Amino acid sequence: MGKRHRAGIGLAALASLAGCSFAPAYHPPVTMTPPAFKEAGPWRPALLASAATRDDWWTVFGDPTLTALEQKVASDNPTLSGALARYDTARGYLGQAKAGLLPQVGADASLTRNRQSDNRPLRGSNQPDIYSADTIEGSFGYELDLWGRVRNSVAAGKAEVQASGDDLAAIRLSLQAELASDYMALRGYDRQAVLLQQTVDAYAKADHLIARRFQAGIVSGIETGRSGAQLDEARAQLADVAASRALTEHAIASLVGTPASSFTLAPSATAFAIPAIPVGVPATLVERRPDIAAAERRMASANAGIGIAKAAFFPAIRLGGSGGFQNTGLPGLLSASNTIWSIGPSTVLSLFDGGRRRAELAVARARWASAGADYRATVLAAFQQVEDNLARSRHLGDEAAAEDDAVRQAASTERLSLNRYSKGAVSYLELFTAQTTALRTRRTLIDLQTRQLQASIGLMRALGGGWHS
């Protein structure tokens, strides 16, 4: 067999080994899912899909102030900026891993003046004490990725970049939903403030009238005491709502990256319509959740990590060489007689490491198991959140409808009691009770409507950003 033939066989063998990888075959995870949402209609089986979300899901509420605030979250929120920096970090690590796929080329130049010791071992008698050593040299090296270590490092890096990008999207969605929920709470407080201010004004007029009637000897001090207590209680409730609104406004300021001291939202008693949830929300919308996509990508990264750990059991083979010129002085340095070169493969294999590589393989397999468990937990949490918010939306809707009836009946009772009291047919206690009930039901209805809006926001967040595919 000729040398060329043997060389060809050797190259073919190396080429076949270059495609070797010890990473297990990766398949996207399959999670057992129920045939239907418990709190909604049936849905179709799911396949792994893109994690892309609707960037404008909050526009369903039709509020330009909310839209402007959401845009500030995307541009100025420090938490989101930190997530973006982590994404850029992951991209940098991927670039480092990809560098291993290419040869490394370098150059070196050394122009030195040296003195050697008079007592240097094995020094010749005719060697000078002082001499020059001038070298210009280039080098290259390339690792033969026979066992897939570099390629699996790149695969793991790509998966981590994708996971980091999905983390960024998940944080963005979470902040958007938190802002929208806080904004609805703020507007709910504005509605309650208007209601309570109207109530305080009405109670103040009534208290003034009762005080005049007491001075005229028409009513007793009991009625004036009840009237004054009712007025003060309404004022206290108004102050409490103002405090809650202030705290919510401060939270919104932090979300949009603005100091609370320099942030103000003008009051607006906006009553938002509750978004209609479509019947039979499909489970494919859950697949858009970026946290699920991130968990799946980390499984892929952990799978590649097993291949990296296994490759450490085999020798690392590197092709390299260097060449240049060396002389005892600059004159004539680049002549052919001063040429130096070196070329050839090198290999490194650890024969005994005290079990370090086996431990690293065990760590890689444990990371794979952990990533799989995290993925399943993320999917289960996603379905729980969808079910929770579907239940909240449905039951709060029933509760709000009943409370709306209660408001109408309480308002009717309040009007009748006021009319009967003005005619002297009933005591002030009956009017006091009717007014207190009417105020309580109105406030409760506003609170329920706010919670309905927040449940809708929670559902849109749980579905990865809206419920439209």
C-alpha positions as CSV (number, residue, x, y, z in Angstrom):
1,M,0.0,0.0,0.0
2,G,1.5,3.3,-1.0
3,K,2.1,6.3,1.2
4,R,-0.5,8.4,-0.7
5,H,-3.1,5.7,-0.3
6,R,-2.4,5.4,3.4
7,A,-2.6,9.1,3.8
8,G,-5.9,9.2,2.0
9,I,-7.3,6.6,4.3
10,G,-6.0,8.5,7.3
11,L,-7.7,11.7,6.1
12,A,-10.9,9.9,5.4
13,A,-10.9,8.5,8.9
14,L,-10.3,11.9,10.4
15,A,-13.1,13.4,8.3
16,S,-15.5,10.7,9.6
17,L,-14.4,11.3,13.2
18,A,-14.9,15.0,12.7
19,G,-18.7,14.4,12.5
20,C,-18.7,12.5,15.8
21,S,-20.6,13.9,18.8
22,F,-21.3,12.3,22.2
23,A,-24.3,14.5,23.0
24,P,-27.5,12.4,23.2
25,A,-30.0,12.9,20.4
26,Y,-32.2,15.8,21.4
27,H,-35.9,15.8,21.0
28,P,-38.2,18.6,22.2
29,P,-39.9,17.6,25.5
30,V,-43.4,16.3,25.5
31,T,-45.5,17.2,28.5
32,M,-48.8,15.5,29.4
33,T,-51.5,18.1,29.1
34,P,-55.3,17.9,29.8
35,P,-57.7,17.7,26.9
36,A,-59.4,21.0,27.9
37,F,-59.1,23.9,30.2
38,K,-61.2,23.3,33.3
39,E,-62.5,26.8,33.3
40,A,-63.1,27.2,29.6
41,G,-63.9,25.3,26.4
42,P,-62.0,22.6,24.6
43,W,-58.7,23.2,22.9
44,R,-56.6,21.4,20.4
45,P,-53.4,19.5,21.1
46,A,-50.2,21.6,21.3
47,L,-46.9,21.5,19.5
48,L,-43.8,23.5,20.4
49,A,-44.2,26.9,18.8
50,S,-42.6,30.3,18.6
51,A,-42.4,32.3,21.8
52,A,-43.2,35.5,20.0
53,T,-45.8,37.6,21.9
54,R,-48.0,40.4,20.8
55,D,-46.2,43.6,21.6
56,D,-49.3,45.7,21.9
57,W,-51.8,43.4,23.7
58,W,-52.7,46.2,26.1
59,T,-54.3,48.3,23.3
60,V,-57.4,46.2,23.8
61,F,-58.2,48.7,26.6
62,G,-58.0,51.7,24.2
63,D,-56.1,54.0,26.6
64,P,-53.4,56.2,25.1
65,T,-51.9,57.0,28.6
66,L,-51.5,53.3,29.2
67,T,-49.8,52.8,25.8
68,A,-47.4,55.7,26.5
69,L,-46.5,54.2,29.9
70,E,-45.9,50.7,28.3
71,Q,-43.6,52.3,25.8
72,K,-41.6,53.9,28.6
73,V,-41.3,50.5,30.3
74,A,-39.7,49.1,27.2
75,S,-37.2,51.9,27.0
76,D,-36.5,53.0,30.5
77,N,-37.1,50.1,33.0
78,P,-33.8,49.2,34.7
79,T,-34.9,45.6,35.2
80,L,-35.4,45.2,31.5
81,S,-32.1,46.9,30.8
82,G,-30.4,44.3,33.0
83,A,-32.1,41.5,31.2
84,L,-30.9,43.0,27.9
85,A,-27.3,43.1,29.2
86,R,-27.5,39.4,30.2
87,Y,-28.7,38.6,26.7
88,D,-25.7,40.5,25.3
89,T,-23.5,38.5,27.7
90,A,-24.8,35.2,26.4
91,R,-24.1,36.4,22.8
92,G,-20.6,37.2,23.9
93,Y,-20.1,33.7,25.3
94,L,-21.4,32.2,22.1
95,G,-18.8,34.2,20.1
96,Q,-16.1,32.8,22.3
97,A,-17.4,29.2,21.7
98,K,-17.5,29.8,17.9
99,A,-13.9,30.9,17.9
100,G,-13.0,27.3,18.6
101,L,-14.2,26.3,15.2
102,L,-11.6,28.4,13.5
103,P,-7.8,28.2,13.4
104,Q,-5.8,30.5,15.7
105,V,-3.2,32.5,14.0
106,G,-0.6,34.6,15.7
107,A,2.7,36.6,15.2
108,D,5.6,37.3,17.5
109,A,8.6,39.5,17.2
110,S,11.5,39.7,19.6
111,L,14.5,41.9,19.4
112,T,16.7,41.5,22.5
113,R,20.2,42.2,23.7
114,N,21.4,39.6,26.2
115,R,24.3,38.8,28.5
116,Q,25.0,35.3,29.6
117,S,26.6,34.2,32.9
118,D,30.3,33.4,32.9
119,N,29.5,30.3,34.8
120,R,26.6,29.1,32.7
121,P,26.6,25.3,32.6
122,L,28.1,23.8,29.4
123,R,29.1,27.2,28.1
124,G,31.7,27.1,25.4
125,S,34.9,29.0,25.8
126,N,34.4,30.9,22.5
127,Q,30.9,32.1,23.3
128,P,30.6,35.9,23.7
129,D,29.4,37.4,27.0
130,I,26.9,39.7,25.2
131,Y,24.9,38.8,22.2
132,S,21.7,39.7,20.3
133,A,18.8,37.4,19.7
134,D,16.3,38.7,17.1
135,T,13.3,36.6,16.1
136,I,10.3,37.2,13.8
137,E,7.8,34.3,13.9
138,G,4.3,33.4,12.9
139,S,2.2,30.5,14.2
140,F,-1.1,28.8,13.7
141,G,-3.0,26.1,15.6
142,Y,-6.3,24.3,15.0
143,E,-8.0,21.8,17.3
144,L,-9.5,18.8,15.4
145,D,-12.9,18.6,16.9
146,L,-13.0,14.8,16.6
147,W,-15.3,14.2,19.6
148,G,-17.7,17.2,19.1
149,R,-16.5,19.2,22.1
150,V,-16.3,22.5,20.3
151,R,-19.4,21.9,18.2
152,N,-21.4,21.0,21.4
153,S,-20.0,24.1,23.1
154,V,-21.4,26.1,20.2
155,A,-24.7,24.3,20.3
156,A,-25.0,24.9,24.0
157,G,-24.0,28.6,23.5
158,K,-26.7,29.1,20.9
159,A,-29.3,27.5,23.1
160,E,-28.3,29.8,26.0
161,V,-28.5,32.8,23.8
162,Q,-32.0,31.8,22.7
163,A,-33.0,31.1,26.3
164,S,-31.6,34.5,27.4
165,G,-33.6,36.2,24.6
166,D,-36.7,34.4,25.8
167,D,-35.9,35.5,29.4
168,L,-35.8,39.0,28.1
169,A,-39.2,38.6,26.5
170,A,-40.6,37.0,29.6
171,I,-39.4,39.9,31.8
172,R,-40.8,42.4,29.3
173,L,-44.2,40.7,29.4
174,S,-44.2,40.5,33.2
175,L,-43.3,44.2,33.5
176,Q,-45.9,45.1,30.9
177,A,-48.6,43.1,32.8
178,E,-47.6,44.5,36.1
179,L,-47.8,48.0,34.8
180,A,-51.2,47.4,33.2
181,S,-52.5,45.9,36.5
182,D,-51.2,48.8,38.5
183,Y,-52.7,51.2,36.1
184,M,-56.1,49.6,36.4
185,A,-55.8,49.8,40.2
186,L,-54.9,53.5,39.9
187,R,-58.0,54.2,37.8
188,G,-60.1,52.2,40.2
189,Y,-58.9,54.4,43.0
190,D,-59.7,57.5,40.9
191,R,-63.3,56.2,40.4
192,Q,-63.6,55.5,44.2
193,A,-62.2,59.0,44.9
194,V,-64.9,60.6,42.8
195,L,-67.6,58.5,44.4
196,L,-66.3,59.3,47.9
197,Q,-65.9,63.0,47.2
198,Q,-69.5,63.2,46.0
199,T,-70.5,61.3,49.1
200,V,-68.6,63.6,51.4
201,D,-70.3,66.6,49.7
202,A,-73.7,65.1,50.1
203,Y,-73.1,64.0,53.7
204,A,-71.7,67.5,54.5
205,K,-74.9,69.1,53.3
206,A,-77.0,66.7,55.2
207,D,-74.9,67.2,58.4
208,H,-75.3,70.9,58.1
209,L,-79.1,70.5,57.7
210,I,-79.4,68.2,60.7
211,A,-77.3,70.5,62.8
212,R,-79.7,73.3,62.0
213,R,-82.7,71.1,62.9
214,F,-81.0,70.2,66.2
215,Q,-80.5,73.8,67.0
216,A,-84.2,74.3,66.3
217,G,-85.0,71.4,68.6
218,I,-86.5,69.2,65.9
219,V,-84.0,66.3,66.1
220,S,-82.0,64.9,69.0
221,G,-78.3,64.8,69.6
222,I,-78.2,61.2,68.5
223,E,-79.0,62.1,65.0
224,T,-76.4,64.8,64.9
225,G,-73.8,62.4,66.3
226,R,-74.7,59.8,63.7
227,S,-74.6,62.3,60.9
228,G,-71.2,63.7,62.0
229,A,-69.8,60.2,62.4
230,Q,-71.0,59.2,58.9
231,L,-69.4,62.3,57.4
232,D,-66.1,61.7,59.1
233,E,-66.1,58.1,58.1
234,A,-66.6,59.1,54.5
235,R,-63.7,61.6,54.8
236,A,-61.5,58.9,56.3
237,Q,-62.3,56.5,53.4
238,L,-61.4,59.2,50.9
239,A,-58.1,59.8,52.6
240,D,-57.4,56.0,52.6
241,V,-58.1,55.9,48.9
242,A,-55.8,58.8,48.3
243,A,-53.0,57.0,50.2
244,S,-53.5,53.8,48.2
245,R,-53.5,55.8,44.9
246,A,-50.2,57.5,45.9
247,L,-48.5,54.2,46.5
248,T,-49.8,52.8,43.2
249,E,-48.6,55.9,41.4
250,H,-45.1,55.4,43.0
251,A,-45.0,51.8,41.8
252,I,-45.9,52.9,38.3
253,A,-43.1,55.5,38.4
254,S,-40.5,52.9,39.3
255,L,-41.8,50.6,36.5
256,V,-41.3,53.3,33.9
257,G,-37.9,54.2,35.2
258,T,-38.8,57.6,36.7
259,P,-38.2,58.8,40.3
260,A,-41.5,58.8,42.2
261,S,-40.9,62.3,43.4
262,S,-41.0,63.6,39.8
263,F,-43.8,61.5,38.4
264,T,-47.5,62.3,38.4
265,L,-50.5,60.9,36.6
266,A,-53.5,63.1,36.5
267,P,-56.7,61.6,38.0
268,S,-59.2,60.2,35.5
269,A,-62.3,58.3,36.6
270,T,-62.2,56.1,33.5
271,A,-64.5,53.1,33.5
272,F,-62.9,50.5,31.2
273,A,-64.9,47.8,29.4
274,I,-64.0,44.3,30.4
275,P,-62.4,42.6,27.4
276,A,-64.5,39.7,26.1
277,I,-62.6,36.4,26.4
278,P,-63.2,34.2,23.3
279,V,-64.8,30.8,23.9
280,G,-62.4,27.9,23.7
281,V,-59.1,29.6,24.2
282,P,-56.6,27.3,22.4
283,A,-53.7,25.8,24.3
284,T,-51.3,26.8,21.4
285,L,-51.4,30.3,22.9
286,V,-49.7,29.0,26.1
287,E,-46.9,27.8,23.8
288,R,-46.1,31.5,23.0
289,R,-45.0,32.0,26.6
290,P,-41.4,33.0,26.6
291,D,-40.6,31.4,29.9
292,I,-41.7,28.0,28.4
293,A,-39.5,28.6,25.4
294,A,-36.6,29.6,27.7
295,A,-37.0,26.4,29.7
296,E,-37.0,24.2,26.6
297,R,-33.8,26.0,25.2
298,R,-32.0,25.3,28.5
299,M,-32.9,21.6,28.1
300,A,-31.2,21.7,24.7
301,S,-28.2,23.5,26.3
302,A,-27.9,20.9,29.0
303,N,-28.2,18.1,26.5
304,A,-25.2,19.5,24.6
305,G,-23.4,19.8,27.9
306,I,-23.4,16.0,28.3
307,G,-21.6,15.8,24.9
308,I,-19.0,18.2,26.1
309,A,-18.4,16.2,29.3
310,K,-18.1,13.0,27.4
311,A,-15.6,14.4,25.0
312,A,-13.2,15.1,27.9
313,F,-12.5,11.3,28.1
314,F,-10.8,11.3,24.7
315,P,-7.6,12.9,23.6
316,A,-7.5,16.5,22.4
317,I,-5.7,16.6,19.1
318,R,-4.3,19.9,17.8
319,L,-2.6,20.7,14.5
320,G,-0.1,23.5,14.7
321,G,3.0,25.0,13.2
322,S,5.2,28.0,13.3
323,G,7.8,29.6,11.1
324,G,10.0,32.7,10.8
325,F,13.5,34.0,11.0
326,Q,16.0,34.1,13.8
327,N,19.5,35.7,13.9
328,T,22.0,37.3,16.3
329,G,21.4,40.7,14.8
330,L,19.0,42.6,12.5
331,P,21.4,42.6,9.5
332,G,20.6,39.6,7.3
333,L,17.7,38.5,9.6
334,L,15.4,37.7,6.7
335,S,17.9,35.5,4.7
336,A,17.1,31.9,3.9
337,S,19.8,30.6,6.2
338,N,18.0,32.2,9.2
339,T,14.7,30.4,8.5
340,I,13.1,28.5,11.4
341,W,9.9,26.4,11.3
342,S,8.0,23.7,13.1
343,I,4.9,21.8,12.1
344,G,3.1,18.8,13.4
345,P,0.2,17.5,15.5
346,S,0.0,17.3,19.3
347,T,-2.2,15.4,21.5
348,V,-3.2,15.6,25.2
349,L,-4.9,12.9,27.2
350,S,-5.3,12.8,30.9
351,L,-4.7,9.3,32.2
352,F,-5.6,9.8,35.8
353,D,-7.6,12.8,37.2
354,G,-8.9,11.4,40.4
355,G,-12.5,11.0,39.0
356,R,-12.8,14.7,38.0
357,R,-14.1,13.9,34.5
358,R,-16.6,11.4,35.8
359,A,-17.8,13.9,38.3
360,E,-18.2,16.5,35.5
361,L,-20.2,14.0,33.5
362,A,-22.4,13.4,36.5
363,V,-22.9,17.1,36.9
364,A,-23.9,17.5,33.2
365,R,-26.4,14.7,33.5
366,A,-27.8,16.2,36.7
367,R,-28.2,19.6,34.9
368,W,-30.1,17.8,32.2
369,A,-32.4,16.3,34.7
370,S,-32.8,19.6,36.5
371,A,-33.6,21.4,33.2
372,G,-36.2,18.8,32.4
373,A,-37.9,19.2,35.7
374,D,-37.8,23.0,35.4
375,Y,-39.5,22.7,32.0
376,R,-42.2,20.5,33.3
377,A,-42.7,22.8,36.3
378,T,-42.9,25.9,34.0
379,V,-45.5,24.2,31.8
380,L,-47.6,23.2,34.8
381,A,-47.4,26.7,36.3
382,A,-48.5,28.1,32.9
383,F,-51.6,26.0,32.8
384,Q,-52.3,26.8,36.4
385,Q,-52.1,30.5,35.8
386,V,-54.4,30.2,32.8
387,E,-56.9,28.2,34.8
388,D,-56.6,30.7,37.8
389,N,-57.3,33.7,35.6
390,L,-60.1,32.0,33.7
391,A,-61.7,31.2,37.0
392,R,-61.2,34.7,38.3
393,S,-62.6,36.2,35.2
394,R,-65.7,34.0,35.2
395,H,-66.5,34.1,39.0
396,L,-65.7,37.8,39.3
397,G,-68.1,38.4,36.4
398,D,-70.9,36.6,38.2
399,E,-70.0,38.5,41.4
400,A,-70.0,41.9,39.6
401,A,-73.3,41.2,38.0
402,A,-74.9,40.4,41.4
403,E,-73.2,43.4,42.9
404,D,-74.6,45.6,40.1
405,D,-78.1,44.5,41.1
406,A,-77.3,45.2,44.7
407,V,-76.1,48.7,43.8
408,R,-79.4,49.4,42.0
409,Q,-81.5,48.1,44.9
410,A,-79.4,50.0,47.5
411,A,-79.7,53.2,45.5
412,S,-83.5,52.8,45.3
413,T,-83.7,52.1,49.0
414,E,-81.5,55.2,49.6
415,R,-83.8,57.4,47.6
416,L,-87.0,56.1,49.3
417,S,-85.4,56.5,52.8
418,L,-84.3,60.0,52.0
419,N,-87.8,60.9,50.8
420,R,-89.5,59.3,53.8
421,Y,-87.0,61.0,56.2
422,S,-87.6,64.4,54.7
423,K,-91.3,63.9,55.4
424,G,-90.6,62.7,58.9
425,A,-92.0,59.2,58.3
426,V,-88.8,57.4,59.4
427,S,-85.9,58.0,61.8
428,Y,-82.5,59.1,60.7
429,L,-81.2,55.6,61.6
430,E,-83.1,54.1,58.6
431,L,-81.6,56.8,56.3
432,F,-78.2,56.2,57.8
433,T,-78.4,52.5,57.2
434,A,-79.6,53.0,53.6
435,Q,-76.8,55.5,52.8
436,T,-74.1,53.3,54.3
437,T,-75.3,50.3,52.3
438,A,-75.5,52.2,49.1
439,L,-71.9,53.6,49.5
440,R,-70.6,50.1,50.4
441,T,-72.2,48.4,47.4
442,R,-70.9,51.1,45.0
443,R,-67.4,50.8,46.2
444,T,-67.5,47.1,46.1
445,L,-68.7,47.2,42.5
446,I,-65.8,49.4,41.5
447,D,-63.4,47.1,43.3
448,L,-64.9,44.1,41.5
449,Q,-64.7,45.8,38.1
450,T,-61.0,46.6,38.8
451,R,-60.3,43.0,39.7
452,Q,-62.0,41.8,36.6
453,L,-59.7,44.0,34.5
454,Q,-56.7,42.7,36.4
455,A,-57.9,39.1,35.9
456,S,-58.1,39.8,32.1
457,I,-54.6,41.2,32.2
458,G,-53.4,38.2,34.1
459,L,-55.0,35.9,31.6
460,M,-53.3,37.7,28.7
461,R,-50.0,37.4,30.5
462,A,-50.6,33.7,31.2
463,L,-51.3,33.1,27.5
464,G,-48.0,34.8,26.4
465,G,-49.5,38.2,25.5
466,G,-53.2,38.4,24.5
467,W,-55.5,35.6,23.4
468,H,-55.3,36.2,19.7
469,S,-52.9,34.0,17.7
